[in-house]
Each structure stands twice: as C-alpha cells, then as structure tokens.
Amino acid sequence: MAMTPDKLKHWINTWPTFVGQGIEVLEVGDDWTHALVRLNSTEANANYLGTAFGGSLFSMLDPFFVILALEQLGPDFNVWDKAAEIEFVRPGTSAVTARIDMPADIVEEMRAATKDGEKLLRWFEVDPTDEAGEVVARARRQLYVRKKRDRSLPNVIPPVRYKPRWR
C-alpha cells in the first residue's frame, strides 16, 4: 500500500511520540514538497520555565526532511539524517509553527548529483515561528542521499533495507 500525504498526516497525528509532545501535522503537500507542523503550547510539553521544551521544538522537525526527500526521490534511494543543529532564538510562549520545504528542483539536483552512486550531503534550514510570527529557533538538517546499489551485480553486499512502520 503506497503512502500518501493524507495517510502520512493521519499516521503522524496519531503517533504517540508526537501526540504526547503536542505536535500536530497541519498539512503535507500533495506533491511532497512541504509539510506544515505545529507544536501546541501546553503544560504537558512546557519546560521548567513554562515555555516550549527545546526537545519538542527539535522533534517537531525531525522526520520531515527525510520523508519529503524520500517520497519524491522514490524507492531507489537511501535518505538519512546525517547531522542536525538548532539554535534557540527566543522562548516559545505560544504555539510554534514550522513549514518544512523540500522543493522539487532541489530534489532533482539531488537525483542528478547521485545518479552514478555518489553520496550527497546537503543542508536544509527552517525557522519555526510563534503565533506572532517571531522566530523561536533556527534549525538546520543535513541529509545523506545516495542511489541504492544495483543488487544484480555480483560480489556486492546488498544495502540494509529499512521499511518504515507505516508502509
């Protein structure tokens, strides 16, 4: 059964990891080029000072760059998080929203750069904002992208197959 943006949204919005942190997926682009995610401000996900817990800010962004890239590239590619950085700019005192973008032209650049089996490391950025539109954090994610090896070649160790739980 193929994953669709609506199925992904439903699955993540019922996933205990996100539900427990007050994270909600508002939208996933029909073409897999973006996702809109919100961290709702509640007592259950507040830090010691009563503002948005930094771990939840980090978590709200965590799966989306990989998923959006992988769904556009297709099953012939491996896509993994390689590195991540977050800078906390101001306390999140209200709901925090982030739009994660994975433009189709960038995905095509990744496809072209890895067509002969080379790996690609590429950074992506997102700035989650509060209800007033103020930047709460600046986050960067580095993706590892590589075309899967041809399994028909002799003496090649097949790559580890990872099957997402929701498929």
N, C-alpha and C positions, 0 to 999 in steps of 0.2 A: 504494500500500500504506500503510495507516494505521499511525501509530506507536502502540505500546502501551507501558505501563510496563515490561514484561519485555523488549521489544525495545530500549528506551532503555537499560535497565540493562546488557544484553549489549553493546550498541554502545559505551557509555562504558567499560565494564570491559575492552574490547579496544582502545580508542583509545590510540595510542602516547603522546599527551600526558599522559594520566592514568597509564598503566602505568609510564612512566618515572619518574614522581614518587611512585609507591607509593600512588596514590589509588584507592579502591575504592568503588563504589556498592553498599551493602548492601541497600537497599530503595527502591522508588518506589511510592507509594501507588496502588492500583488506580483511585482517583478523581483522581489527580494533585494531591492536597493536601499531599503531603510527600515528602521524599527523605531518606534516611539515608546519610551519606557518611563514610568513614574514610580518614585519612592514616596509613598504616603507617609506623612508625619504623624506618628502615634507614640504613645508612652511605651509601647512594646518594642519599638525599634530606636528609641532615643538613647543617647549616650549618657554618661554621668552628669553632664551639664544640661541635659534636656534637649539637645539638638540632634540632628541626623547622625547616626552612628556611621563612622567612616567605613567600616566593613560593609555596611549595607550600600553605601554610595558606590563602593568598588564592585560589589556583587551585582548591582543593577545593570552594569555594563558588561559583565563577564562573558556571557556566551555569544553575544550578538555579532561581533566582528567575524568570528569563525563561522557561525551558522550562515550569515548573509553571503560570505565569500563562497563557502562550500556549496550552498544551494545554487548559486549562479555558475560556479565552475563545473559542477557535476561530479559523478562518482569516479571519474578517472584521476581525481586529485586528492592529495592529502593536505589538509589545512589544520594547523595547530597554533595555539598561542605560544609565542616564544618568550616575550617579556611584557611587562606592564608597569606603568608609572602612574601615580596620582598625586596631585598637589591640591591640598585643601585650601581654598581661597577665602571662604567666609563660612560661618556656621549656617547650616541648613535649618532654618526655623519654621519652614512651611514645606509643603510637598515639593519635591525636586523632580524635574523632568529632563530627560536626555533624548536627543534624536541621534541615533547611530546611523551613519551613512556609509554605504558601500556602492558607489556609483558604478554603473555598467562599464563605462570607459576604463575605469581603474581595473576592474576585473579582467577586461580584455587585455590590458597591459600585463597583468599578472600571468594570464594564459600564454601570451606571446613570450614572456621572459622565461617561462618554464617549459616551453614546448619540446625541448630536447633533453629533458630530465634534470635540468639545473634546479637548484633550490633558490628561492627568493625570500628575502626577509624585508618586510615593508611595514612602516609605522602608519598608524591611523590615530586621529585625535577626536576628542569630543569634550565639550564643556557643559556639564549638567547645570541647569539654572533653577532658581527658586520661583515661586509664584509671581514675584515682582520682576522676573526676567534677569535678576542678578546672577552672575556666575558663582557657583558654590565650589566647584572643583574643576581642575583641568586634568584630563586623563589621556594617556597615550597607551596604545596596544601595538605590539609588534607581532605580525603574523609570519609564520613559516608556511610557505606554499611550495609544493613540488608535485609534478605529474607522477602518478604511480608507475612503477616499473612494469614492463611487459612480462607477464607471467609465462609466456610461451618460450622465453629464452632459456637455454639450458644453463645449469650451474648458477642460477640466480636464486637467492634466498627470497621467498615471497615476503612482501611487506606485512606488517601486523594489520589485521583487518579490525577496524573499530566500527561497531554498528551502534548508532545512537539508540537509546532506550525507546524513543518514541516512534521508531520505524517499525 
